[in-house]
Amino acid sequence: MADSNPSLRTLIRNLKVLQGSQDAADASFDGFPDLPHEAFKIWLLNAIDQCVPEPHAMTVSTVDQDGWPDARVLILKNVDSRGWHFAVKADSPKGRQIESNNRVALTFYWPQLARQVRIQGNAVALPEAECSEDFDARPFESKVSALASKQSQVLEAPSDLSDRITEARALLEKDPKGGQLGWKVYAVQPTNVEFWQGSKDRLHRRLQYKLDPNEREWKKQALWP
């Protein structure tokens, strides 16, 4: 079928890309750490220093029960030797999907720097004490919304949401720790991490960290653009 909106196609094709890119000669991975989470910290701190908006926002991709990929943007909570951390409601679609299949992918994109980080790994729930600590650290209204929401279910009427918020607020005012049991923090233990630096000549620089499943050691290797 012929394109019914060629003007939109033209508009999209004329949009500028890679405005934050570097020349290939200036985009070097020399001196990157041997561990991917340490390398990520360098780039994340640089994105923060460069005032990239919401540099801790990431796309979390899971797989549903029918094998369909499912993606949404979440906020990174922490990065340490255990992996990349994020929080979910256990009974949310993503929570149930991870419980069924804990293989996930994370994607960070910082257009101001023309940088992307792609992570594949297994999401492992952190100890209950850490999950509770994370929930406790949320602002009160964020706790209310987390407790009140029947995430992704059909909302029949706005009043249903209002009623749930009222109930959740009352419960938390009575018991500030209410709702902790349904809160989970996962660490994505990586098996593959790629750092991508965009270049104006399209000869993008790519560095892959790949975990040897037998030796449990990381191998660094350059990838073709």
C-alpha positions as a LaTeX table, in Angstrom:
\begin{tabular}{lrrr}
\hline
Residue & $x$ (\AA) & $y$ (\AA) & $z$ (\AA) \\
\hline
Met1 & 0.00 & 0.00 & 0.00 \\
Ala2 & 1.33 & 3.42 & $-0.98$ \\
Asp3 & 2.45 & 5.84 & 1.73 \\
Ser4 & $-0.62$ & 7.89 & 2.64 \\
Asn5 & 1.40 & 10.60 & 4.36 \\
Pro6 & 4.61 & 11.34 & 2.42 \\
Ser7 & 4.97 & 14.69 & 4.18 \\
Leu8 & 5.39 & 12.92 & 7.51 \\
Arg9 & 7.99 & 10.61 & 6.00 \\
Thr10 & 9.90 & 13.60 & 4.67 \\
Leu11 & 9.65 & 15.38 & 8.00 \\
Ile12 & 11.04 & 12.36 & 9.84 \\
Arg13 & 13.88 & 11.84 & 7.36 \\
Asn14 & 14.91 & 15.49 & 7.72 \\
Leu15 & 15.14 & 15.40 & 11.50 \\
Lys16 & 18.66 & 15.85 & 12.79 \\
Val17 & 20.38 & 12.91 & 14.44 \\
Leu18 & 23.57 & 12.30 & 16.39 \\
Gln19 & 23.84 & 15.94 & 17.41 \\
Gly20 & 25.95 & 14.94 & 20.39 \\
Ser21 & 28.20 & 12.61 & 18.41 \\
Gln22 & 31.96 & 12.62 & 18.30 \\
Asp23 & 34.36 & 11.98 & 15.47 \\
Ala24 & 35.49 & 8.38 & 15.48 \\
Ala25 & 39.06 & 9.42 & 16.19 \\
Asp26 & 37.94 & 11.15 & 19.39 \\
Ala27 & 35.72 & 8.31 & 20.63 \\
Ser28 & 38.07 & 5.96 & 22.42 \\
Phe29 & 37.48 & 3.15 & 24.89 \\
Asp30 & 41.15 & 3.03 & 25.85 \\
Gly31 & 41.53 & 2.67 & 29.59 \\
Phe32 & 38.00 & 1.41 & 30.21 \\
Pro33 & 37.79 & $-0.74$ & 33.40 \\
Asp34 & 37.78 & $-4.53$ & 33.22 \\
Leu35 & 34.31 & $-4.71$ & 34.80 \\
Pro36 & 31.24 & $-3.41$ & 32.92 \\
His37 & 29.48 & $-1.89$ & 35.94 \\
Glu38 & 32.59 & 0.18 & 36.68 \\
Ala39 & 32.70 & 1.36 & 33.07 \\
Phe40 & 29.01 & 2.24 & 33.25 \\
Lys41 & 29.58 & 4.39 & 36.32 \\
Ile42 & 32.10 & 6.47 & 34.36 \\
Trp43 & 29.61 & 7.15 & 31.58 \\
Leu44 & 26.71 & 7.76 & 33.97 \\
Leu45 & 28.68 & 10.29 & 36.02 \\
Asn46 & 29.74 & 11.99 & 32.79 \\
Ala47 & 26.09 & 12.20 & 31.68 \\
Ile48 & 25.19 & 13.74 & 35.05 \\
Asp49 & 28.07 & 16.24 & 34.77 \\
Gln50 & 26.88 & 17.15 & 31.26 \\
Cys51 & 23.35 & 17.79 & 32.60 \\
Val52 & 21.74 & 15.11 & 30.45 \\
Pro53 & 18.04 & 15.06 & 31.49 \\
Glu54 & 17.13 & 12.00 & 33.54 \\
Pro55 & 20.31 & 10.07 & 32.78 \\
His56 & 19.11 & 7.30 & 35.10 \\
Ala57 & 16.04 & 6.59 & 32.97 \\
Met58 & 16.26 & 3.27 & 31.15 \\
Thr59 & 14.11 & 1.02 & 29.01 \\
Val60 & 13.46 & $-2.30$ & 30.72 \\
Ser61 & 12.47 & $-5.05$ & 28.31 \\
Thr62 & 10.85 & $-8.30$ & 29.41 \\
Val63 & 8.96 & $-11.14$ & 27.69 \\
Asp64 & 5.31 & $-11.93$ & 28.38 \\
Gln65 & 3.68 & $-15.35$ & 28.66 \\
Asp66 & 3.00 & $-15.44$ & 24.91 \\
Gly67 & 6.59 & $-14.66$ & 24.00 \\
Trp68 & 5.96 & $-11.03$ & 23.07 \\
Pro69 & 8.62 & $-8.49$ & 24.08 \\
Asp70 & 7.33 & $-5.85$ & 26.48 \\
Ala71 & 9.21 & $-2.62$ & 27.20 \\
Arg72 & 8.77 & 0.41 & 29.43 \\
Val73 & 10.92 & 3.17 & 30.94 \\
Leu74 & 11.94 & 2.82 & 34.59 \\
Ile75 & 14.38 & 4.61 & 36.87 \\
Leu76 & 17.73 & 3.10 & 37.78 \\
Lys77 & 18.05 & 2.73 & 41.56 \\
Asn78 & 21.69 & 1.73 & 41.93 \\
Val79 & 24.62 & $-0.02$ & 40.26 \\
Asp80 & 27.03 & $-2.27$ & 42.10 \\
Ser81 & 28.85 & $-5.57$ & 41.66 \\
Arg82 & 25.48 & $-7.37$ & 41.76 \\
Gly83 & 24.18 & $-5.46$ & 38.76 \\
Trp84 & 21.76 & $-2.72$ & 37.75 \\
His85 & 18.90 & $-2.20$ & 40.24 \\
Phe86 & 15.27 & $-1.24$ & 39.63 \\
Ala87 & 12.04 & $-1.57$ & 41.62 \\
Val88 & 8.63 & $-2.95$ & 40.66 \\
Lys89 & 5.32 & $-3.92$ & 42.17 \\
Ala90 & 5.38 & $-7.70$ & 42.41 \\
Asp91 & 1.86 & $-8.03$ & 40.98 \\
Ser92 & 2.45 & $-5.65$ & 38.05 \\
Pro93 & 2.75 & $-7.10$ & 34.53 \\
Lys94 & 6.51 & $-6.63$ & 34.53 \\
Gly95 & 6.74 & $-8.16$ & 38.02 \\
Arg96 & 4.84 & $-11.24$ & 36.90 \\
Gln97 & 6.83 & $-11.49$ & 33.68 \\
Ile98 & 10.14 & $-11.40$ & 35.53 \\
Glu99 & 8.87 & $-14.01$ & 37.97 \\
Ser100 & 8.10 & $-16.27$ & 35.00 \\
Asn101 & 11.18 & $-15.44$ & 32.90 \\
Asn102 & 13.92 & $-13.41$ & 34.54 \\
Arg103 & 15.89 & $-12.77$ & 31.36 \\
Val104 & 15.68 & $-9.03$ & 30.73 \\
Ala105 & 17.35 & $-6.27$ & 28.73 \\
Leu106 & 18.11 & $-2.70$ & 29.77 \\
Thr107 & 18.80 & 0.19 & 27.41 \\
Phe108 & 20.16 & 3.63 & 28.28 \\
Tyr109 & 20.30 & 6.36 & 25.63 \\
Trp110 & 21.82 & 9.78 & 26.14 \\
Pro111 & 21.26 & 11.70 & 22.87 \\
Gln112 & 23.15 & 14.78 & 24.09 \\
Leu113 & 26.27 & 12.60 & 24.17 \\
Ala114 & 25.26 & 10.20 & 21.36 \\
Arg115 & 25.82 & 7.34 & 23.76 \\
Gln116 & 23.92 & 4.14 & 24.34 \\
Val117 & 24.42 & 1.27 & 26.78 \\
Arg118 & 22.73 & $-2.09$ & 26.23 \\
Ile119 & 22.60 & $-4.74$ & 28.96 \\
Gln120 & 21.36 & $-8.32$ & 28.87 \\
Gly121 & 21.12 & $-10.39$ & 32.01 \\
Asn122 & 19.08 & $-12.12$ & 34.66 \\
Ala123 & 16.94 & $-10.13$ & 37.09 \\
Val124 & 17.45 & $-11.42$ & 40.62 \\
Ala125 & 15.34 & $-10.19$ & 43.55 \\
Leu126 & 17.34 & $-8.52$ & 46.31 \\
Pro127 & 16.88 & $-9.51$ & 49.97 \\
Glu128 & 13.58 & $-8.48$ & 51.55 \\
Ala129 & 15.35 & $-6.04$ & 53.87 \\
Glu130 & 16.73 & $-4.09$ & 50.90 \\
Cys131 & 13.34 & $-4.06$ & 49.19 \\
Ser132 & 11.75 & $-2.68$ & 52.37 \\
Glu133 & 14.47 & $-0.08$ & 52.71 \\
Asp134 & 13.85 & 1.10 & 49.15 \\
Phe135 & 10.10 & 1.41 & 49.75 \\
Asp136 & 10.72 & 3.30 & 53.01 \\
Ala137 & 12.91 & 5.79 & 51.14 \\
Arg138 & 10.13 & 6.77 & 48.72 \\
Pro139 & 8.29 & 10.06 & 49.32 \\
Phe140 & 4.95 & 9.59 & 51.07 \\
Glu141 & 2.84 & 10.35 & 48.00 \\
Ser142 & 4.92 & 7.94 & 45.93 \\
Lys143 & 4.17 & 5.25 & 48.48 \\
Val144 & 0.48 & 6.11 & 48.24 \\
Ser145 & 0.43 & 5.79 & 44.45 \\
Ala146 & 2.40 & 2.53 & 44.56 \\
Leu147 & 0.03 & 1.01 & 47.09 \\
Ala148 & $-3.15$ & 2.32 & 45.46 \\
Ser149 & $-2.47$ & 1.43 & 41.85 \\
Lys150 & $-3.78$ & $-1.76$ & 40.28 \\
Gln151 & $-1.09$ & $-1.31$ & 37.68 \\
Ser152 & $-2.16$ & $-1.79$ & 34.04 \\
Gln153 & $-5.62$ & $-3.09$ & 34.93 \\
Val154 & $-8.65$ & $-1.48$ & 33.30 \\
Leu155 & $-9.82$ & 1.62 & 35.18 \\
Glu156 & $-13.61$ & 1.56 & 35.02 \\
Ala157 & $-14.18$ & 4.99 & 36.60 \\
Pro158 & $-11.99$ & 7.84 & 37.93 \\
Ser159 & $-13.73$ & 7.51 & 41.29 \\
Asp160 & $-12.27$ & 4.00 & 41.67 \\
Leu161 & $-8.77$ & 5.50 & 41.63 \\
Ser162 & $-9.75$ & 8.26 & 44.04 \\
Asp163 & $-11.18$ & 5.72 & 46.47 \\
Arg164 & $-8.05$ & 3.58 & 46.29 \\
Ile165 & $-5.82$ & 6.60 & 46.93 \\
Thr166 & $-7.90$ & 7.55 & 49.97 \\
Glu167 & $-7.65$ & 4.01 & 51.32 \\
Ala168 & $-3.91$ & 3.79 & 50.68 \\
Arg169 & $-3.24$ & 7.14 & 52.32 \\
Ala170 & $-5.21$ & 6.12 & 55.41 \\
Leu171 & $-3.36$ & 2.80 & 55.64 \\
Leu172 & 0.07 & 4.41 & 55.33 \\
Glu173 & $-0.74$ & 7.11 & 57.87 \\
Lys174 & $-1.62$ & 4.32 & 60.28 \\
Asp175 & 1.24 & 2.02 & 59.26 \\
Pro176 & 4.09 & 3.71 & 57.32 \\
Lys177 & 5.47 & 0.31 & 56.37 \\
Gly178 & 2.23 & $-0.86$ & 54.78 \\
Gly179 & 2.68 & $-2.04$ & 51.23 \\
Gln180 & 6.26 & $-3.20$ & 51.61 \\
Leu181 & 5.42 & $-6.84$ & 50.97 \\
Gly182 & 4.37 & $-6.08$ & 47.40 \\
Trp183 & 7.53 & $-4.11$ & 46.59 \\
Lys184 & 10.52 & $-5.78$ & 44.95 \\
Val185 & 13.92 & $-4.50$ & 43.96 \\
Tyr186 & 15.75 & $-6.48$ & 41.30 \\
Ala187 & 19.40 & $-6.48$ & 40.32 \\
Val188 & 20.10 & $-7.37$ & 36.71 \\
Gln189 & 23.15 & $-9.61$ & 36.78 \\
Pro190 & 24.64 & $-8.99$ & 33.34 \\
Thr191 & 25.91 & $-11.53$ & 30.86 \\
Asn192 & 26.44 & $-9.06$ & 28.02 \\
Val193 & 27.01 & $-5.28$ & 28.16 \\
Glu194 & 27.66 & $-3.03$ & 25.16 \\
Phe195 & 28.84 & 0.58 & 25.14 \\
Trp196 & 27.99 & 2.48 & 21.95 \\
Gln197 & 29.45 & 5.86 & 21.03 \\
Gly198 & 27.81 & 7.50 & 18.03 \\
Ser199 & 30.00 & 9.12 & 15.40 \\
Lys200 & 29.10 & 11.71 & 12.75 \\
Asp201 & 30.60 & 9.53 & 10.01 \\
Arg202 & 28.35 & 6.63 & 11.14 \\
Leu203 & 31.43 & 4.56 & 11.99 \\
His204 & 30.14 & 4.21 & 15.52 \\
Arg205 & 32.47 & 2.88 & 18.21 \\
Arg206 & 31.21 & $-0.19$ & 20.07 \\
Leu207 & 32.74 & $-2.04$ & 23.00 \\
Gln208 & 31.26 & $-5.30$ & 24.26 \\
Tyr209 & 31.76 & $-6.95$ & 27.63 \\
Lys210 & 30.85 & $-10.62$ & 27.38 \\
Leu211 & 30.81 & $-12.95$ & 30.37 \\
Asp212 & 32.48 & $-16.32$ & 29.91 \\
Pro213 & 29.98 & $-18.72$ & 31.55 \\
Asn214 & 32.71 & $-21.23$ & 32.41 \\
Glu215 & 35.49 & $-18.98$ & 33.64 \\
Arg216 & 33.12 & $-16.35$ & 35.06 \\
Glu217 & 35.42 & $-13.70$ & 33.65 \\
Trp218 & 34.65 & $-10.72$ & 31.44 \\
Lys219 & 36.04 & $-10.47$ & 27.92 \\
Lys220 & 36.27 & $-7.03$ & 26.29 \\
Gln221 & 36.06 & $-6.84$ & 22.53 \\
Ala222 & 35.42 & $-4.22$ & 19.89 \\
Leu223 & 32.44 & $-4.68$ & 17.57 \\
Trp224 & 31.94 & $-3.56$ & 14.01 \\
Pro225 & 29.81 & $-0.43$ & 13.61 \\
\hline
\end{tabular}
